[in-house]
Amino acid sequence: MFRLPPRLLRSAAPWARFSSTDALSTLKPARTRFAPSPTGYLHLGSLRTALFNYLLAKRTGGQFLLRIEDTDKKRTVEGAEKSLFETLRWAGLQWDEGPEVGGPYGPYRQSERSALHQEHARQLITTGHAYRCFCKPERLQALAVARKRANLPTDYDRTCHSIAASESASRAAAGESHVVRLKAPDQYPGFHDVVYGHITFTENARAHSLGSFEDPILLKSDGLPTYHLANVVDDHHMQITHVCRATEWMPSTPKHVHLYNCFGWTPPEFVHVGLLQNAQRGKLSKRNGDVFVSEYREKGYLASALNNFVALLGWSHEQTSDVMSLKDMVERFNTERLTPGNTVVNFEKLDFLQKHHVRETVGAGGAAAEEIFEVVVKQVSETYGDK
């Protein structure tokens, strides 16, 4: 467990301890990635994550990658991947490497990289950092119930860790269903975050002394990886230098740093940004239509205005005007000005920026201005009829 102070992240879960240091910036070429799952349609928070990764890569003369994390087939939504590609291109966030583009570190869909993930899972087993678990779901459920009744932590009891290596290998070779678990250390390593400084973690030792071990699953019984393993292996092999993502992923970071250490790899820079919230400091609501990028596009908002809007949610600048093109944002972007804590979304700001971007686009003329005219005509017709 680790904790961020309330003044920095008022509504965050109590999982981080913050040590103040200046944020880091770098001018060396950054290789960043946006790695969504095709389980839904692009929302404002994801657009902001993609944009920040894009700006960091372009600001430093690096590369922006797109990687599809599609190993959870049960949650995959038909058409979501295609919609994702189209929405990113509409926003002007064209990836340098990824699906439909290619690149030297492909394939760029995680489901097509399972052989690599399995190879690294076996490596962790060989080095003693992971082990095969043959426990049935029924046993795990009964274990959790029994431990809860005894007022004990309900994590795994590490039964399968005691299985001899030769027996484990033979049972797996015979086709017995199993998962691969990480052997959690008594103390996960801390790490430096560009926005939040040095983050440290409480020990697992007390839970371990009670026979409770988190030991997260790295490889599922179907041979596909979980987020933890795939994320680390793919980022390393794609030579990602900066991982920029929302703070909701910060609790996973110690596991990832530990995995980097297990493999003997150098972790990337971590850049965590706060969550987007409504005026009541709750989650943005699908019911209120303030989540999906496609809905803003349908309402006639310009990509330039929406990019400008989400860029200012957790990032500041030193210019006199907030109105910026994508090119302006690339030139001004600096990780030192990413702000800690969650951000309340003020949608009036979007309307303000929309007016300025519409004015500039219409003034410039051309196809973009014609498109705006067509949208206005359509909206007027839908509101007042054709007469």
N, C-alpha and C positions, 0 to 999 in steps of 0.2 A: 504493500500500500504506500501511496505517496500523496502529498497534499500541496495545492496551490493556495496562497492566502486569499481571503475573500476580496481584498481590494483589487486583485488582479483578475480573478475569475469568480464572480459572485455566485453564479449558479452552477458551478462545476461540481462534479462528484468529488468527494474527499479522497483524492488519490495521489496528490503530489506535494512535495516540499520544495520550495523555491529558494535558490541562492542567487542574489542579484549580481549580474555581471553585464557589461555592455554587450549588446547584440553584435554579431559578427556580420561583416559584409565581405564579399570577395569579387575580384575582377578576373579571376581565372575562368576559363570557359566552363560553364556548368552543364552537366547532362541531367536534365530533370525528366520526370515522367508523370503522366496522369494515368491512373490505373483503375478505372471504374469497373463495376460488375454489371452485366446486362440484365439487371433485375428490376429495372424501372427506367423512367425517363429523366433526363438531366434536369436537376433543380438548381436553384440559385447558389446554394453552398458548393455544389460540385462545379458549377461554372466558375466560381471564384477560385476554387482550388486549381482548376485547369489554367485559369488566367494567370495566377501567381506563378505557377510553374513555367508557363510560356514566357512571362515577362522576365523572370530570372534567367532563363536560358538565353533569350534574345539580348538582354542587357549585357551579358557577359560574352556574347559571341559563341554560345554553346548550342546544344541540340535539345529539342523538346520531343519526347517520345510519348506514344500512346500505346498502352498495353491493356488488353482486355482480360480481366480476372474472372473467367467463366467456369471455374471448377465446381461451383454449386449448381448443378443442373436442375435441381428441384425448384430453385427460385428464379431461374432464367425466364424472362418474359419475351415472347416471340415479337420480333420487330424492334426490340429495344436497342440492339447493337446498331442496326441501320439508322435508327433515329438519332443515336448518339453521334455517329459520323456526320450526319447531315447538320445537326445543331452546332457542333463544333466548327464546321466549315462556315456556316452562316455567321457565327460569331467572329470569324477571321482567325481562329486558332488552329491553323493547319499544322499538323505534326510532321516532324522531319523523318521520323522512323515509326513504323507501326503497320497495322492492317491497311490494306489497299495501297500502301506506299512501299513497304519492304524495308530493308536495312540489313546491316551486317550482323546483327545480334538476334535475329528472329529464330523461331516464329514468335509473333507478338500476341498470341492467345495462349493463356496458361494451360488450357486443356491440351494443347499440342506440344507441351514441354514436359509431360509427365515422366518420360524416361529419365530426364535430367533430374527431376525432383526425387524420383525413386533411387537413383544412384547416390544422391547426397544423403538421403535417409539411411541407406545402407552404410555409408561412410560414418555417420553419427553412431550407428549401432556398433560398428567395428571399434571406434575410439571410446566407447563407453558412455557417450553423452546421450544416447537414446536406447530404447529397448522395445521389443515386440510385446504387445499385450493381447492375449487371447480371451480375455474375459468377455462373457456374453452380456448383452444389455440387461438381461434379467438380474444377473449377479450384481452389476453395478447399481441398478436401481435399489435392490434389496440392501446393499451395503450403505447407500446414502440414507435410506430410511432408518436403518439400525443405528447409524452413527448420530443422526439427528435426534433420535429418541434418547441416546446416551449423552446428549448435549456436547457432542464432539464435532469438529470440522468435518464436512461431508465430502471432501475431495477423495481421490483414489488412495488405496492403501498399499500400492506398489507390489501387489502379490506376484505379478509376472516378472518383476525385476529379478527375482531369485531363481528364475528358470535358467538352467545352464545354457551357455551359448550354443553348444552343439544340438541340444534338444530343441531350442528355439528355432534354429535354422532348419532342422529336419521337419518340424511341424509346419513351418511356413512353406517349405518345398513340397510338402504333401498336400498343400492347398487349404490348410486350416485357416479359417477366417481370423484376421487379426488387424490391429492398428499399430502404428509406431508412435510411441510417446517420448517426449523430451524428458530427460531426467533433470528436474528443476534443481538448481543449486540452493544452498541454504541462504545465499545472499545474491540477488541479481545485481549486476553492475549498474552504476549510475551513468549518466551521459550528459553531454552539453547540448543544449538547445539554443539555436540562434536567437529566438525570441524570449525564452524564459530563463536562460542561464543554465546553471548546473542543477540537475535533478537527481536526487538520491532516493533510495527505496528502503522500506523496512524489511527486516529479515523474514525468511520462511522458516527459520530454525525452530521456532516455538511450535508451529503446526506440524513440522516434521517430527518433533519429539513426541507428538500425540498420534503419530502414525498416519498423518494426513498429508498427501502430496498432490499438488496441483497437476504436475506432469502433463502439460497440454499435449493434445494429439497433433502430430505433425503430418502423418500420412494416414488417410482413412482406409477402411477395409476394401474400398473399391480401387485402391491404388492411386487415388488422386490426392494432392496435398491440401492441407488447410492453409489459411491465409498466412500463418506465421512462417512456415517453411517456404512456400512459393514466393512470398514477398522478398525474403532475404536472398534466396538463391537467384531469383530473376534479377533483382536489383544489382547484385554483385556481377553476374555474367553480362548484364547490359551496361556495366560500368557507370551506373548512376552515381552522381557525386552529391546530390542534394535531394532529400526526401521532404517535400513540402506537403502537409496534410493538416486536417483539422485536429483539434486537441482531443476529440473523442478517441483517436488512435494512440494517444500518449500512454495509456496503460499497457499497450502491447509493446511499446518500444523497448523496455528492459529485456523482454524475451528475445527480441530481435538482436539487440546488442550482444546478449549472451550467445546467440547462435553465430553471430559474426566471430566472436571469440573462439567458439568451438571449432569453427572451420579455419581459424587462423587468418581471417580476412579483416581489413580495415573498414569500419562502418562509414557510411556517408554522413554528411552534415544533416542534422535534423532541424526542420523548420516547422513548428506547430503554430497554427493560428486558431483563434477562438471561434466558437460557434455563432451562427446567426440566430437572433431571437426577435420575437415580436415585442410590442410595447409593454406587455405584462411579463417580459423576460421568460417566456415559454417558447416552445418550438414554433417555427413558422407553420401555418396550418394549410393543408391541402383544401380544406373546406372553404377557406377564404380566398382561394385562388392565388396565393402569394408564394407558391413553391416552384412550379415547373417553368422552365425557360420557354417551352413551346407556347404556353398561355400568354406570355408577354409578347411573343412574336405575333400571335394571332390578334392581339389587341392593337398592333401597329407600332409597338416600340421598336426603335432602331437598334441594331446590334451595337453600334458605337455608343449609344446612350446606356444600354444595359451593361456593357463592359465597363464603361466609365463609373456607373453606379456601384457595381459589385467590387470594383477595385478600391473604392473608398471605404469599404466595410472591413476595417482592420488594417488599413494602410494610410499613412499621411504623407504629405509632401510639403515643399517649401515655396510653392508657386502661389501667386495671388489669386488665381482662378482655379476652380475645381473642374472646369470643362476641359477635357483632354481626349484626344484621339488615341487609338491604339499605339501609333507611332510615338506620340508624346509620352505615354505611359512607359513604353520601353526605355526611352531616353532618361526618364526620371526615377525609375524603379530602383529601390535600395532596400535590402532586407533590414537595415538598421531602423527603418521607419515603420516596420510592421509592429502593431501594437498588441500587447498581451491583454487577455481577457475577452469575454464574449462581446458581441456587437449587436446593439438594438437597431433593427432596420427601420429607417424612416423613408417610407415610400413617397412622401412629398418631394424628397430629393430627386427621385427618379423622374418625376414629372418636370421638375425644374431643368434637369439635364436634357430630357427629351426635347424640350422647347428649343434649347440652344443647338442641339445636334440637328434638329429638323431645319432650323433657320440656316445653319451652315451648309447643310446638304442641298437644300433648295437653291440657295445662293450660288452654289457651284454648278448647278444644272446637270444635264446628262441623264443616264439611265436611272441612277439612284433617286433623282428628283422626280422622274416620271413614276417610279414605283410608289413614292410617297403620295403623289396625286391620286393614283389608282386606289390606294388604301383609304384615303379621305373620301373619295367618291363612294366607295363601297360602304363605309361606315355611315355616311349621311343617308344613303339610300336605305340601309337597313333600319335606321332610326326614324326617318321621315317619309319613306316611300320614294317612288320614282317621280312623283309630280313636283 
